[in-house]
């Protein structure tokens, strides 16, 4: 458990001191729109630089945040930047109660959203090959790792972080019946897992008007091994002040399975980018 006295100390850090106090680089932008535009610009520049250098590029991408994808598509189209050198690895995907993927036409499907929000908006001549878009699947849990090994290392893991401190669906894995160590979590593989009740409620509130019955009960996710193996990690949050507590835990806690995102500590190139509301001090009420 994270010590309550430490939590109160972290929660009391003023927003304008948080970046200086954090061992992980943190940028605080003013609005959600600025965060989305920064996300789109960062992805675009990485893709463009790889193209100009004649390098194949492999990146891990999230569905959440998503508002940067139309912005990125617009920039790609305006510049005529072909994406045939890029492999996009989706970091996770919803599954139904039987552990099967949702149809791509289902509005909740992460891969379907990646197509609708980004790929379908690109000029046809600029599209990556179909086999350069790889989302994890329960039908072949080793596919993403196998393709990373075959194609070469991932340059950047892009993503967000959840209320429980999870990246992708790497939620806190330990229970009183099954303890998982920090090192086991650090080397975790792609796997199928049930969604925690906490995440179920949060997602229902965010995307379904509180309708928990609309949220798929299972998911498949890349493990921390593949996420942490990228040369760079860039995490974005536009969820407002309710992420203030977990942001401070992510930045200041030692690695712990209670908050999987804390395993970012020790990675050589990590940056967290958030809107100003996420950096506000949570009320100290412990």
KAGI-V771899 format. One record per residue. N is the residue number from 1. RES is the residue in one letter. OMEGA is omega in whole degrees, -180 to 180 (* if undefined). BURIAL is 1 if it has 16 or more other C-alpha atoms within 10 Angstrom, else 0. Layout:
N:RES:OMEGA:BURIAL
N:RES:OMEGA:BURIAL
This chain:
1:X:173:0
2:X:-177:0
3:X:-177:0
4:X:179:0
5:X:177:0
6:X:179:0
7:X:180:1
8:X:177:1
9:X:-179:0
10:X:-177:1
11:X:-178:1
12:X:-179:1
13:X:178:1
14:X:-179:0
15:X:-177:1
16:X:176:0
17:X:-170:0
18:X:-179:1
19:X:-179:1
20:X:-178:0
21:X:-173:0
22:X:173:0
23:X:176:0
24:X:180:1
25:X:-178:0
26:X:171:1
27:X:180:1
28:X:179:1
29:X:-169:1
30:X:-172:0
31:X:173:0
32:X:-179:1
33:X:178:0
34:X:179:1
35:X:179:1
36:X:-179:1
37:X:176:1
38:X:178:1
39:X:-180:1
40:X:-178:1
41:X:-180:1
42:X:178:0
43:X:-179:1
44:X:-177:1
45:X:179:0
46:X:179:0
47:X:-179:1
48:X:-178:1
49:X:178:0
50:X:179:1
51:X:-178:1
52:X:179:0
53:X:-179:0
54:X:-178:0
55:X:168:0
56:X:-176:1
57:X:177:1
58:X:-179:1
59:X:174:1
60:X:-173:1
61:X:-179:1
62:X:162:1
63:X:-173:1
64:X:-1:1
65:X:179:1
66:X:-172:1
67:X:179:1
68:X:-174:1
69:X:175:1
70:X:177:1
71:X:179:1
72:X:179:1
73:X:179:1
74:X:-180:1
75:X:179:1
76:X:-180:1
77:X:-178:1
78:X:-177:0
79:X:-176:0
80:X:-175:0
81:X:178:1
82:X:-176:1
83:X:-178:1
84:X:178:1
85:X:-173:1
86:X:168:1
87:X:179:1
88:X:175:1
89:X:173:1
90:X:-174:1
91:X:-179:1
92:X:-180:1
93:X:174:1
94:X:172:1
95:X:178:1
96:X:-173:0
97:X:176:0
98:X:178:0
99:X:-180:1
100:X:-180:1
101:X:173:1
102:X:174:1
103:X:179:0
104:X:179:0
105:X:177:0
106:X:-176:0
107:X:180:0
108:X:-177:1
109:X:180:1
110:X:179:1
111:X:176:1
112:X:178:1
113:X:178:1
114:X:176:1
115:X:-175:1
116:X:-175:1
117:X:-175:1
118:X:-172:1
119:X:-178:1
120:X:180:0
121:X:-178:1
122:X:171:1
123:X:-175:1
124:X:-178:0
125:X:-176:0
126:X:-174:0
127:X:170:1
128:X:174:1
129:X:-177:0
130:X:-178:0
131:X:172:0
132:X:175:1
133:X:-169:1
134:X:175:1
135:X:179:1
136:X:-179:1
137:X:178:1
138:X:179:1
139:X:-180:0
140:X:-174:0
141:X:-178:1
142:X:-173:0
143:X:-177:1
144:X:180:1
145:X:180:1
146:X:-180:0
147:X:175:0
148:X:179:1
149:X:-177:0
150:X:-173:0
151:X:-178:0
152:X:-173:0
153:X:175:1
154:X:179:1
155:X:-176:1
156:X:164:1
157:X:173:1
158:X:179:1
159:X:173:1
160:X:173:1
161:X:-172:1
162:X:-178:1
163:X:179:1
164:X:-177:1
165:X:-180:1
166:X:172:1
167:X:-165:1
168:X:176:1
169:X:173:1
170:X:178:1
171:X:178:1
172:X:-169:1
173:X:-172:1
174:X:169:0
175:X:178:0
176:X:179:0
177:X:-175:0
178:X:-179:0
179:X:177:0
180:X:-179:0
181:X:176:0
182:X:-178:1
183:X:176:0
184:X:178:0
185:X:-180:1
186:X:-178:1
187:X:-178:0
188:X:-177:1
189:X:173:1
190:X:-175:1
191:X:174:1
192:X:-179:1
193:X:173:1
194:X:177:1
195:X:179:1
196:X:179:0
197:X:179:0
198:X:-180:0
199:X:178:1
200:X:-179:1
201:X:-179:1
202:X:-179:1
203:X:177:1
204:X:179:1
205:X:-174:0
206:X:-170:0
207:X:-173:0
208:X:178:0
209:X:-180:0
210:X:-178:0
211:X:-178:0
212:X:-180:1
213:X:-180:0
214:X:-175:0
215:X:178:1
216:X:-173:1
217:X:-177:1
218:X:179:1
219:X:169:1
220:X:-174:1
221:X:166:1
222:X:177:1
223:X:-180:1
224:X:180:1
225:X:-177:1
226:X:180:1
227:X:-177:1
228:X:-178:1
229:X:179:1
230:X:180:1
231:X:179:1
232:X:172:1
233:X:178:1
234:X:-179:1
235:X:-177:1
236:X:175:1
237:X:176:1
238:X:-173:1
239:X:175:1
240:X:-169:1
241:X:-178:1
242:X:174:0
243:X:-176:1
244:X:-178:1
245:X:-177:1
246:X:176:1
247:X:-179:1
248:X:177:1
249:X:178:1
250:X:-174:1
251:X:-165:1
252:X:-178:1
253:X:166:1
254:X:179:0
255:X:180:1
256:X:179:1
257:X:177:1
258:X:-179:1
259:X:-171:1
260:X:-180:1
261:X:178:1
262:X:177:1
263:X:174:1
264:X:-179:1
265:X:-177:1
266:X:176:0
267:X:-173:0
268:X:-175:0
269:X:-180:0
270:X:171:1
271:X:177:0
272:X:-179:1
273:X:-176:1
274:X:170:1
275:X:-173:1
276:X:-177:1
277:X:-178:1
278:X:-179:1
279:X:179:1
280:X:-179:1
281:X:173:1
282:X:178:1
283:X:178:0
284:X:-173:0
285:X:-179:0
286:X:*:0
